Amino acid sequence: MPMAIAYLASCGGTPHAQMIGQDPVASPRTPAPRRPDPDLERAAPKKLLAIDWANSHVATDADALALWKQIAPTGADWDMKLEEIPTNLPIARALAVALLREGNFTCKPSPATHNCIRQAFDVDPPAPTAGLGDPCLRRLLALWSIGQLEPDDLAKVRDALLAIVAIPPPESQLVAAALDAIPETDLDARLRMLVAAWAGGQRELANTSLGGFDEAHLITAATKYHFDGALEVLSAEGHRATYLAAVADDAMASKARVQAIAELVATADKLPADLKATLVAATKATDCSVAAMAARKLAQFGDIRFVPRRPHVRAVEPVMHALCVLASYEQLQQAAEPSLLPGFVAPRGLERVEITYDPFGEVDTDGDGDPHTERKLDLVKRDEAVLPDIDELVRAMPHCKGTTCTSEDREFRFTFKPGAGGELLLTRLESAERPPCQDKLANPAP
């Protein structure tokens, strides 16, 4: 019997004995159950619209607008609802055309404060509760609608697109989308759109959209519609008549007219008769910078008749205009050139007042009743008088009320007294630093 037991032990255990560490349930060929990855296996989004698109038909704008009411987009869900509209069906185009023709896309944003001036920099997003009548929501729906248009739809929405491009800044995205809807080859239609945009205040966008136009349309844009951006594409040498017309065009931007003068003169060894006549006429321009540049170029060619001088009059307005031209003229001078201001100053000299502003001042040191300001008074000899703060003065002179001219940072006040012959002479010039933003916002510059 002991021998039998030993024999059995030497043969090992039974063939079905469990191995240590082996799972009695799971098989190596059967993967363990796992939870779905929420990032890779997202559930299908719940539909927001219960609309049978395939069997929905719209024969008129009224039908399409009724369907928009059924869609009922809001500021919180408009983008998700638009995704459910099948853009491969004609119904999307019908919805787009009807919405665009209905209009009301001007979203008026809350102005922000920048450099002490209230400005609107961007269009506000719609409130979550905004509905179909809210223009801030409608502009987003209009962007989608423009994207649904086909060439055959343009005739139906041309007036609507013209109205859209006339929306003033800060809107730009919707205006650009409306412009882009017009084919680049239809230059007449694109120019009409740009004219409407220009009239609405979209001048920068209109100027930057001129690159694809041919020469004839650019000349029309510059001469008929006063687009200064057209001059940047044309040249003074190749389009002389257009440049001459721009110098004389009071509706053209001041900077463009001044640049046109500079480029016309740069190509001339001597002044041709037509250019000289144009410059002489420009010295009488109401725009001081244009008059100054014209006078400066004439003087460089030996004609000093139009160098700024004090008019012998008793009225303030022409003297102020002459000082305005003088400021722009002296901004063009070289450092070694003498000032022309002494010709405006009374024989006694010029009282120069400099007023500085300290927002933290607590003591009224100069006795003017304001602890924040301090003034310094000097009597300058007539032949030593110069214009102060010339760059700020040039910015201020186009914004004068009587004898007070204001820029963003400074205020200039001129005082005149009659001379021996009754003509006005400058006796006092004050340059005052303006208070910081909190005061400027209550009394903004022009």
Secondary structure, DSSP 8 states (H G I E B T S, - for coil): -HHHHHHHHHT-S-TT---TT--SS--TTS-------TTTS------S----GGG----SHHHHHHHHHHH---TTTHHHHHHTS-TTSHHHHHHHHHHHHH---------EEETTEEE--S-----TT--TT-HHHHHHHHHHHHHH--GGGHHHHHHHHHHHHT--TT--HHHHHHHHTS-TT-HHHHHHHHHHHHHTT-HHHHHHT-TT--HHHHHHHHHTT--HHHHHHS-TTT-HHHHHHHHT-TTS-HHHHHHHHHHHHHT-SS--HHHHHHHHHHTT-SSHHHHHHHHHHHHHTT--TTS------S-HHHHHHHHHHHHHHHHHS-TTS--SGGGGB-TT-EEEEEEEE-TT--S-SSSSS-TTEEEEEEEE-GGG---SSHHHHHHHTTSEETTEEE-SSEEEEEEEEE-TTS-EEEEEEEEEE---HHHHTTS---
